[in-house]
Amino acid sequence: MSPLPRLLIEPLVRAALLEDLGRAGDITADAVIAVDAVTSVAFVAREPGTIAGLDCAAIAFSLLDPALALDILVPDGSQVQPGETIATLEGRARAILSGERVALNFLGQLSGVATATHGIARSIAHTRAKITCTRKTIPTMRALQKYAVRCGGGANHRFGLDDAILIKDNHIAIAGGVAIAIGRARAAAGHLVKIECEVDTLDQLREALDAGTDAVLLDNMSLDDLRTAVRLARTRAITEASGRITPDTAPAIAETGVDLISAGWLTHSARVLDIGLDFMT
C-alpha cells in the first residue's frame, strides 16, 4: 500500500499533539517519570481487523522525540488477529507516554475504516463491483480516511467539490431537470473533468444517459431496477449503487452488475479498531 506523503500527514498529527499537550505539556509524565527513563512498548491488536495509520503513529512519536525507534512488524493493509503485535517502540518513556493517545487515536480510527471497508470488499469479491467511499468524512481527516479505505481494499470516490462534477437531487431540482443540469455541467467542465448524475428512477436514468453523463449514481433503487439500470447503462456510463450498503446487503447489490457501491458510513461512523499499547520493559 503506497503511503501518503509526510507533508500531508504531519500537520494533522501536529495539531492533534498540540490539542493534547495544551499550554503546559504532559504534566503527568513530567511529574511521575524520570527524564532519563527508557522503555519498550508494543502496539497489540485486541481484535481482528485491517491495519491503517501506522505513519500517523510514527510521526506523532518522532515529533515528540526523533530518537524513538519504531519497528513496524505488520504494515498498513495487513490483516491482524487478537494478540498480534503490530509494531514495537523503544526510547525515552516520557515521549512515549505523551504520544500514546494521539498515536492510538489515529491508528484505531483509520484501522476501523480499513476494517469496515475490507468487510464489504470481501463480501463482494465474487463480483466485478468495487466498494468506494464518499465525502462523508471527519473534517480535516479526508485524505487519511480515503487512504484507509484503500488499505481495506476499497476505491476512492472524488476527494472534494473540485475534482469531479456530481449532480445530485438538489442540483437537479434547482436547475430544472436532469438534462438541463447535465447540459450546463458539460458546457462548463474541462476536458479532464468527469460528470456523474444521481438518479432515483429509471426514467431519470434514461434522461441522464441521453444527456451524456459519464456516470450514474443509482440511489436506493430496488434490485430489479438496478439490474435494469445496468442493462440500460452498459457501454454508456459507469454505474454506482448507493443506499442500504452493509456486508449483508452488498453481495446482492453487487450481483446486479453495477461497477461501484458507495457507502458513507465507512468513513463517518466506522467503529474504531481496538489496539492497545503494552509495555514490554
C-alpha positions as CSV (number, residue, x, y, z in Angstrom):
1,M,0.0,0.0,0.0
2,S,1.5,3.3,-1.1
3,P,1.7,5.7,1.9
4,L,0.6,9.3,1.9
5,P,3.4,11.9,1.8
6,R,4.5,13.0,5.2
7,L,3.8,16.6,4.1
8,L,0.0,15.7,4.1
9,I,0.0,13.8,7.4
10,E,2.3,15.9,9.7
11,P,0.1,19.0,10.1
12,L,-2.9,16.8,11.2
13,V,-0.7,14.9,13.7
14,R,1.0,18.0,14.9
15,A,-2.4,19.7,15.5
16,A,-3.6,16.6,17.5
17,L,-0.5,16.7,19.7
18,L,-0.9,20.4,20.3
19,E,-4.5,19.8,21.3
20,D,-3.5,17.2,23.8
21,L,-0.4,18.9,25.2
22,G,-2.2,22.2,25.7
23,R,-0.4,25.0,27.4
24,A,1.9,23.1,29.8
25,G,2.7,19.8,28.2
26,D,2.2,16.4,29.7
27,I,2.3,17.4,33.4
28,T,1.6,13.8,34.5
29,A,4.5,12.2,32.7
30,D,6.8,15.0,33.6
31,A,6.0,14.6,37.3
32,V,6.0,10.9,37.5
33,I,8.6,9.6,35.0
34,A,12.3,10.3,35.3
35,V,13.7,12.4,32.5
36,D,16.2,9.7,31.5
37,A,13.9,6.7,31.8
38,V,13.7,4.5,28.8
39,T,11.2,1.7,27.9
40,S,10.0,-0.6,25.2
41,V,6.3,-0.9,24.2
42,A,4.3,-2.9,21.7
43,F,1.2,-2.0,19.7
44,V,-1.1,-5.0,20.0
45,A,-4.3,-5.8,18.3
46,R,-7.2,-6.6,20.7
47,E,-9.5,-7.9,18.0
48,P,-9.3,-9.0,14.3
49,G,-9.1,-6.3,11.7
50,T,-7.2,-4.4,9.0
51,I,-4.4,-2.1,9.8
52,A,-4.1,1.5,8.6
53,G,-2.5,4.7,10.1
54,L,0.9,3.5,11.2
55,D,2.6,6.5,9.6
56,C,0.5,8.8,11.8
57,A,1.7,6.9,14.9
58,A,5.3,7.1,13.7
59,I,5.0,10.9,13.1
60,A,3.4,11.5,16.4
61,F,6.3,9.9,18.3
62,S,9.0,11.4,16.0
63,L,7.7,14.9,16.6
64,L,8.0,14.4,20.4
65,D,11.4,12.6,20.2
66,P,13.2,11.9,16.9
67,A,15.3,9.4,18.7
68,L,12.4,7.0,19.4
69,A,12.8,3.7,17.4
70,L,9.6,2.4,15.8
71,D,9.8,-1.1,14.2
72,I,6.7,-1.9,12.1
73,L,6.0,-5.6,12.1
74,V,2.6,-5.6,10.3
75,P,2.3,-2.9,7.6
76,D,-0.8,-1.0,6.6
77,G,-3.2,-3.1,4.7
78,S,-2.4,-6.2,6.6
79,Q,-4.9,-8.4,8.5
80,V,-4.3,-9.0,12.2
81,Q,-5.7,-11.3,14.9
82,P,-6.2,-10.7,18.6
83,G,-2.9,-10.6,20.5
84,E,-0.8,-9.9,17.4
85,T,2.0,-7.4,17.7
86,I,1.7,-4.7,15.1
87,A,4.8,-2.6,15.9
88,T,7.3,-2.1,18.7
89,L,8.6,1.2,20.0
90,E,11.7,1.9,22.1
91,G,13.1,5.0,23.7
92,R,12.5,7.7,26.3
93,A,9.5,6.9,28.3
94,R,8.1,10.4,28.7
95,A,7.8,10.9,24.9
96,I,6.2,7.5,24.5
97,L,3.6,8.2,27.2
98,S,2.9,11.7,25.9
99,G,2.3,10.5,22.3
100,E,0.5,7.3,23.2
101,R,-3.1,8.6,23.0
102,V,-2.7,10.6,19.8
103,A,-0.9,7.7,18.0
104,L,-3.6,5.2,19.1
105,N,-6.4,7.6,18.2
106,F,-5.2,7.8,14.6
107,L,-4.3,4.2,14.4
108,G,-7.6,2.9,15.8
109,Q,-9.8,5.2,13.8
110,L,-8.1,4.6,10.5
111,S,-7.8,0.8,11.1
112,G,-11.6,0.9,11.9
113,V,-12.2,2.4,8.4
114,A,-9.9,-0.1,6.8
115,T,-11.6,-3.0,8.6
116,A,-15.1,-1.9,7.7
117,T,-14.0,-1.5,4.0
118,H,-12.4,-4.9,4.0
119,G,-15.6,-6.5,5.3
120,I,-17.6,-5.1,2.3
121,A,-14.8,-5.8,-0.2
122,R,-14.6,-9.4,0.9
123,S,-18.4,-9.8,0.7
124,I,-18.4,-8.7,-3.0
125,A,-15.1,-10.3,-4.1
126,H,-17.0,-12.7,-6.3
127,T,-18.4,-9.8,-8.4
128,R,-16.9,-7.1,-10.6
129,A,-18.1,-4.4,-8.3
130,K,-15.8,-2.2,-6.1
131,I,-16.6,-0.6,-2.8
132,T,-16.0,3.1,-2.7
133,C,-16.2,5.9,-0.1
134,T,-17.9,9.3,-0.2
135,R,-17.3,12.8,1.0
136,K,-18.9,11.9,4.4
137,T,-15.6,12.1,6.2
138,I,-14.5,13.5,9.5
139,P,-13.5,17.2,8.9
140,T,-9.7,17.6,8.1
141,M,-9.3,13.7,8.0
142,R,-10.5,13.1,4.4
143,A,-7.1,12.2,2.9
144,L,-6.3,9.9,5.7
145,Q,-9.7,8.2,5.8
146,K,-9.6,7.7,2.0
147,Y,-6.2,6.2,2.4
148,A,-7.6,3.8,5.0
149,V,-10.3,2.8,2.5
150,R,-7.6,1.8,0.0
151,C,-5.9,-0.1,2.8
152,G,-9.1,-2.1,3.2
153,G,-9.3,-3.0,-0.5
154,G,-11.7,-0.2,-1.5
155,A,-11.6,2.5,-4.1
156,N,-11.8,6.3,-3.7
157,H,-14.6,8.5,-4.9
158,R,-13.9,12.2,-5.5
159,F,-11.8,13.9,-2.9
160,G,-13.7,17.2,-2.9
161,L,-16.0,19.5,-4.8
162,D,-13.2,20.4,-7.2
163,D,-12.1,17.2,-8.8
164,A,-15.4,15.8,-10.4
165,I,-18.9,17.0,-11.0
166,L,-21.6,15.1,-9.1
167,I,-25.1,16.4,-9.9
168,K,-27.4,15.4,-7.0
169,D,-31.1,15.7,-6.5
170,N,-31.0,19.3,-5.1
171,H,-28.9,20.4,-8.1
172,I,-31.5,18.8,-10.4
173,A,-34.4,20.4,-8.6
174,I,-32.9,23.9,-8.6
175,A,-31.6,23.7,-12.2
176,G,-35.0,22.5,-13.5
177,G,-34.3,18.9,-14.6
178,V,-31.7,16.2,-15.3
179,A,-30.9,17.1,-18.9
180,I,-30.6,20.8,-18.1
181,A,-28.2,20.2,-15.3
182,I,-26.0,17.8,-17.3
183,G,-26.0,20.2,-20.3
184,R,-24.8,23.1,-18.1
185,A,-22.2,20.8,-16.5
186,R,-21.0,19.6,-19.8
187,A,-20.6,23.2,-21.1
188,A,-18.6,24.3,-18.0
189,A,-16.5,21.2,-17.4
190,G,-12.9,21.0,-18.5
191,H,-11.9,18.1,-20.8
192,L,-10.5,16.1,-17.9
193,V,-13.5,16.5,-15.6
194,K,-16.0,13.7,-15.4
195,I,-19.7,14.2,-14.8
196,E,-21.8,11.9,-12.6
197,C,-25.6,12.3,-12.1
198,E,-27.7,11.0,-9.3
199,V,-31.0,9.4,-10.4
200,D,-33.8,7.9,-8.4
201,T,-35.9,6.4,-11.2
202,L,-35.3,4.6,-14.5
203,D,-36.9,7.5,-16.3
204,Q,-34.3,9.8,-14.8
205,L,-31.6,7.3,-15.8
206,R,-32.7,7.3,-19.4
207,E,-32.7,11.1,-19.4
208,A,-29.2,11.2,-17.9
209,L,-27.8,8.7,-20.4
210,D,-29.3,10.6,-23.3
211,A,-27.8,13.8,-22.0
212,G,-24.3,12.3,-22.0
213,T,-23.4,11.7,-18.3
214,D,-20.2,9.8,-17.7
215,A,-21.5,8.0,-14.6
216,V,-24.8,7.5,-12.8
217,L,-25.4,7.3,-9.1
218,L,-28.3,4.9,-8.7
219,D,-29.8,6.0,-5.3
220,N,-31.8,3.5,-3.2
221,M,-33.0,1.5,-6.2
222,S,-34.5,-2.0,-5.9
223,L,-32.5,-4.9,-7.1
224,D,-34.8,-5.3,-10.1
225,D,-34.4,-1.6,-11.0
226,L,-30.6,-1.9,-10.5
227,R,-30.4,-4.8,-12.9
228,T,-32.4,-2.9,-15.5
229,A,-30.3,0.2,-14.9
230,V,-27.1,-1.8,-15.5
231,R,-28.5,-3.1,-18.8
232,L,-29.6,0.4,-19.9
233,A,-26.2,2.0,-19.0
234,R,-24.0,-0.7,-20.4
235,T,-21.2,0.8,-22.6
236,R,-22.8,4.3,-22.0
237,A,-21.9,5.2,-18.4
238,I,-20.3,3.9,-15.2
239,T,-22.9,2.7,-12.7
240,E,-22.7,3.3,-8.9
241,A,-25.2,2.0,-6.4
242,S,-25.8,3.7,-3.0
243,G,-28.1,3.2,-0.1
244,R,-28.6,0.3,2.3
245,I,-25.0,-0.9,1.9
246,T,-23.9,-3.4,4.5
247,P,-21.8,-6.6,4.4
248,D,-25.1,-8.5,4.3
249,T,-26.8,-6.5,1.6
250,A,-23.8,-5.6,-0.5
251,P,-23.4,-9.0,-2.3
252,A,-26.9,-8.9,-3.8
253,I,-26.4,-5.3,-4.9
254,A,-23.1,-6.1,-6.4
255,E,-24.5,-9.1,-8.2
256,T,-26.8,-6.8,-10.2
257,G,-23.7,-5.9,-12.3
258,V,-23.1,-2.4,-11.0
259,D,-19.5,-1.1,-11.3
260,L,-19.3,0.6,-7.9
261,I,-21.0,0.5,-4.5
262,S,-20.7,3.6,-2.3
263,A,-21.2,3.8,1.5
264,G,-20.8,6.9,3.6
265,W,-20.7,5.1,6.9
266,L,-17.3,3.6,6.0
267,T,-15.8,6.9,7.0
268,H,-18.3,8.8,9.0
269,S,-19.2,6.1,11.5
270,A,-17.0,3.0,11.2
271,R,-16.2,1.5,14.6
272,V,-12.7,2.1,15.9
273,L,-10.5,-1.0,15.9
274,D,-9.3,-1.8,19.4
275,I,-5.5,-1.5,19.5
276,G,-3.5,-1.3,22.8
277,L,0.0,-0.1,23.7
278,D,1.5,-2.7,26.0
279,F,4.7,-2.0,28.0
280,M,7.4,-4.7,27.4
281,T,10.0,-3.5,29.9
